[in-house]
Amino acid sequence: MGKTSTPSHFNVPGKLGWATMEAPGFVTLLYLMYSLPRQEGVGSLPTANWVMAVLFTIHYIYRAILAPLFLNPTMSPIHITVWASALAFQLINSTCIGGWLAGYGPTTIEDWTGKAPRVEVGMMIFGVGLLANIYHDDELREIRRAARRNQKRRQEDKDNANSVNKVYMIPENGLFRAVLFPHYLCEWIEWCGFWMIGGLACMPARTFVMNEIATMLPRAVQGKQWYIERFGKEKIGSKKAVIPGII
């Protein structure tokens, strides 16, 4: 079990659960991008609308398909209530963002006139956040890969070699030198870039960023306490939970 998992008969296998609760988000958004303009009598959508849709899709192809099904060595089980809540969030969030992009937000090139610098900077911020997110995720994956290699090498027993129990260590590369959950911070950076592309008035993107921070910040603070209890204050040192030098 992972640090946020509990034994239950209602758990969903980690990899399957993660993929099925996350993937409906980008599928819903793409469906709206293709279907809603026709229903609303909108012609071809501006390029910037599709840029935002593509960035959203890229993130969730990584998050919902590549990471759980191909990159992560193991994933802890997910309780069915957590799975259902995450699925509901994905459907609501993607419907709001997809609706804004596909018919209820800017629908003409004129709506984006003069916005090119903002769009370009937002894309760069999103790209930096995504790459940093993947990098720090892979630092965590390497710990699991190393643990599985050692497990197979020892061959203590067949059941243990195939278990999903995790080995926890404190990574020291990248932003892990300063915080315990840099992948959370990098994801916030991603979606702030996404919000910048849409502009301050893009309420769905703004709400998405606020929801991300509101749900992940308490998790990071709680996670830091877990690390302190497991490794001790001296091992954690001056590291913050998620924002270097702040919290």
ZIMO-V48687 format. One record per residue. N is the residue number from 1. RES is the residue in three letters. NEAR is the number of other C-alpha atoms within 12 Angstrom. Layout:
N/RES/NEAR ; N/RES/NEAR
//
This chain:
1/MET/22 ; 2/GLY/22 ; 3/LYS/24 ; 4/THR/19 ; 5/SER/22 ; 6/THR/18 ; 7/PRO/18 ; 8/SER/15 ; 9/HIS/12 ; 10/PHE/17 ; 11/ASN/23 ; 12/VAL/26 ; 13/PRO/27 ; 14/GLY/31 ; 15/LYS/30 ; 16/LEU/27 ; 17/GLY/31 ; 18/TRP/39 ; 19/ALA/32 ; 20/THR/31 ; 21/MET/34 ; 22/GLU/38 ; 23/ALA/36 ; 24/PRO/31 ; 25/GLY/37 ; 26/PHE/38 ; 27/VAL/29 ; 28/THR/32 ; 29/LEU/35 ; 30/LEU/32 ; 31/TYR/24 ; 32/LEU/30 ; 33/MET/39 ; 34/TYR/25 ; 35/SER/22 ; 36/LEU/27 ; 37/PRO/28 ; 38/ARG/16 ; 39/GLN/15 ; 40/GLU/19 ; 41/GLY/14 ; 42/VAL/21 ; 43/GLY/19 ; 44/SER/23 ; 45/LEU/33 ; 46/PRO/25 ; 47/THR/23 ; 48/ALA/35 ; 49/ASN/38 ; 50/TRP/28 ; 51/VAL/24 ; 52/MET/42 ; 53/ALA/38 ; 54/VAL/24 ; 55/LEU/32 ; 56/PHE/42 ; 57/THR/30 ; 58/ILE/26 ; 59/HIS/30 ; 60/TYR/32 ; 61/ILE/26 ; 62/TYR/27 ; 63/ARG/31 ; 64/ALA/33 ; 65/ILE/28 ; 66/LEU/21 ; 67/ALA/30 ; 68/PRO/30 ; 69/LEU/23 ; 70/PHE/18 ; 71/LEU/23 ; 72/ASN/32 ; 73/PRO/30 ; 74/THR/33 ; 75/MET/33 ; 76/SER/30 ; 77/PRO/32 ; 78/ILE/32 ; 79/HIS/27 ; 80/ILE/25 ; 81/THR/18 ; 82/VAL/23 ; 83/TRP/26 ; 84/ALA/22 ; 85/SER/18 ; 86/ALA/27 ; 87/LEU/26 ; 88/ALA/21 ; 89/PHE/25 ; 90/GLN/33 ; 91/LEU/28 ; 92/ILE/24 ; 93/ASN/32 ; 94/SER/36 ; 95/THR/31 ; 96/CYS/29 ; 97/ILE/40 ; 98/GLY/40 ; 99/GLY/34 ; 100/TRP/30 ; 101/LEU/43 ; 102/ALA/39 ; 103/GLY/29 ; 104/TYR/26 ; 105/GLY/31 ; 106/PRO/32 ; 107/THR/28 ; 108/THR/21 ; 109/ILE/18 ; 110/GLU/14 ; 111/ASP/19 ; 112/TRP/22 ; 113/THR/16 ; 114/GLY/12 ; 115/LYS/20 ; 116/ALA/21 ; 117/PRO/17 ; 118/ARG/22 ; 119/VAL/28 ; 120/GLU/22 ; 121/VAL/22 ; 122/GLY/30 ; 123/MET/31 ; 124/MET/23 ; 125/ILE/28 ; 126/PHE/33 ; 127/GLY/28 ; 128/VAL/24 ; 129/GLY/30 ; 130/LEU/35 ; 131/LEU/22 ; 132/ALA/28 ; 133/ASN/33 ; 134/ILE/29 ; 135/TYR/25 ; 136/HIS/31 ; 137/ASP/35 ; 138/ASP/25 ; 139/GLU/30 ; 140/LEU/34 ; 141/ARG/28 ; 142/GLU/26 ; 143/ILE/25 ; 144/ARG/30 ; 145/ARG/23 ; 146/ALA/21 ; 147/ALA/26 ; 148/ARG/26 ; 149/ARG/17 ; 150/ASN/16 ; 151/GLN/23 ; 152/LYS/18 ; 153/ARG/14 ; 154/ARG/13 ; 155/GLN/14 ; 156/GLU/14 ; 157/ASP/12 ; 158/LYS/12 ; 159/ASP/12 ; 160/ASN/18 ; 161/ALA/20 ; 162/ASN/18 ; 163/SER/23 ; 164/VAL/25 ; 165/ASN/25 ; 166/LYS/30 ; 167/VAL/27 ; 168/TYR/22 ; 169/MET/22 ; 170/ILE/32 ; 171/PRO/29 ; 172/GLU/21 ; 173/ASN/20 ; 174/GLY/24 ; 175/LEU/29 ; 176/PHE/33 ; 177/ARG/25 ; 178/ALA/25 ; 179/VAL/34 ; 180/LEU/43 ; 181/PHE/40 ; 182/PRO/40 ; 183/HIS/33 ; 184/TYR/38 ; 185/LEU/36 ; 186/CYS/35 ; 187/GLU/37 ; 188/TRP/36 ; 189/ILE/31 ; 190/GLU/37 ; 191/TRP/38 ; 192/CYS/37 ; 193/GLY/34 ; 194/PHE/45 ; 195/TRP/33 ; 196/MET/32 ; 197/ILE/38 ; 198/GLY/38 ; 199/GLY/30 ; 200/LEU/20 ; 201/ALA/15 ; 202/CYS/27 ; 203/MET/25 ; 204/PRO/30 ; 205/ALA/36 ; 206/ARG/26 ; 207/THR/24 ; 208/PHE/31 ; 209/VAL/30 ; 210/MET/20 ; 211/ASN/22 ; 212/GLU/28 ; 213/ILE/25 ; 214/ALA/16 ; 215/THR/18 ; 216/MET/26 ; 217/LEU/28 ; 218/PRO/19 ; 219/ARG/21 ; 220/ALA/29 ; 221/VAL/26 ; 222/GLN/22 ; 223/GLY/25 ; 224/LYS/32 ; 225/GLN/21 ; 226/TRP/22 ; 227/TYR/28 ; 228/ILE/23 ; 229/GLU/15 ; 230/ARG/18 ; 231/PHE/16 ; 232/GLY/15 ; 233/LYS/16 ; 234/GLU/12 ; 235/LYS/19 ; 236/ILE/27 ; 237/GLY/18 ; 238/SER/20 ; 239/LYS/30 ; 240/LYS/30 ; 241/ALA/35 ; 242/VAL/32 ; 243/ILE/28 ; 244/PRO/21 ; 245/GLY/14 ; 246/ILE/12 ; 247/ILE/21
//
